[in-house]
Amino acid sequence: MKEFMMLFRTERNDAPPPSPEQMQAMVKTWQDWIGGIAAQGKFVSTDALGYQGKTVHADGLVTDGPYAEIKEIVGGYIVVKAENLEEAVKLSEGCPTLSIPGGKVEVRDVMVFDM
C-alpha cells in the first residue's frame, strides 16, 4: 500500500465563529469520518494547521504567512494508506470539508525517498 495525503481547503469567509455547540458537532463529524478510515486500517496520521506562519522565498526573503493575500486556506491534512489514487479519493468521501461551500480535498501521493 502507498501513502496519500489529503489537504483540506476552504475559502475564507466572514462568517462568525461557531458556537461551542457547533464546534462540538464539527469535532464529532471529523472524529466519525477519521474513525471510519481507521476502522479500515488505512489511517496513518492527521493534524490541523494553525494560523501563524512565515513563507521563506528562494532569495532568502521571509514574509508573513500563510498566504494572507489569497482567498483559499489549507486547514489541515490526513495521511492514509491506499492501494492507488482512486482508492484514496474514495476515502475522501464524507470528509467534513466537503460539506462547506467551496470546500475541497486535494489528494496527493506521498513520495518516499530512501536516504
N, C-alpha and C positions, 0 to 999 in steps of 0.2 A: 504494500500500500504506500501511496505517496501522501505527503502533507500538502494541504491547501490552506491559504489564509483568506478569510472573508473580512473585508473592510467595510464598516458601516458608515454610509454617507447620508447626510441630511442637508437640507437647505437652511440657512439662517432665517429666523423669523422673529417677529416682535411679540410673539405670544407671551403671556405672563407665565412665570414659573409654575410648575404643577403643585397642587396642594399635597400635603403629606399623604392623604389617602390615595390620590392619583399616583404619587411616586411609589407607594407600596404596591399598587396594582401593576405598575410598569415593571417593577423588580420581579414580581411573581411571574409575569409573562416571559421575561428573559430567563428566569430560572427554569420554567417549564420547557421552553424551547431548547435551552442548552442541556437540560436534563434528558430530553428525548434523544439528543445526539450522543450523550454519554451512555445512555442505556443501550445504544447500538455498538458501543466500544469504539466510537470514532472521534471522541473528544480528546484534544491534546492540551490546549490552554486558551485563556481568554483574559482580556482586561479592557477597561475603559481608558480613554485618553483624557488627560487634563486639558485645561485651557491655557496654561502657560507654556511658552516655548520660544525658541530662537531658531533662525534659519542661518546656516553657515554657507556662504557662497564660495565658489571656486577661487575667487580672487582674494579670499580671506575676510571679506566684509561679513559682519554678523549683524543681522537685523532682527527686530522684534517679530514674533510669530505667535501662533502658527497662521500664516496667510490671512491676516485680518482683512485684506482687501478683496477677498473672494466671497462669493455667496454660499459656497458649499463647505461643510466641515466634516472631518473624519472623527467620529465619536468613539470608536473602539474597534476591536477585532476579535476574531476567534480563529484558532488553528484547529483543523480537523484532519482526519485520515480518510482517504477515499481511494478507490481503485483508479479513478480517472476524473477529469474535469467535469464531465457530465454528472457523475455521482455527487461530486462536491457541490455543484449547482443545485442538484435535487435537495441536498441537506439544507440549503438556504431557505427552502420553502417554510413559511411560518415565522421567519425572522421578524421580530417586532419592528425593526426599522422599516420593513415593507408596508406596515400599516400607517405610516406617517406620510402625508402628502409630500412628494418629492424625495422620499426615502429610496435609497439604493443600496445594494450589496454588491461589492466588487469581489469576485472570486479569482484568486491567483494561485498558481502552483508555486511551491517553495522549492527553490533550487538548493540542493545540498552539495557542498564542496568538501572534499576530504582534505584536511590540512594537517 
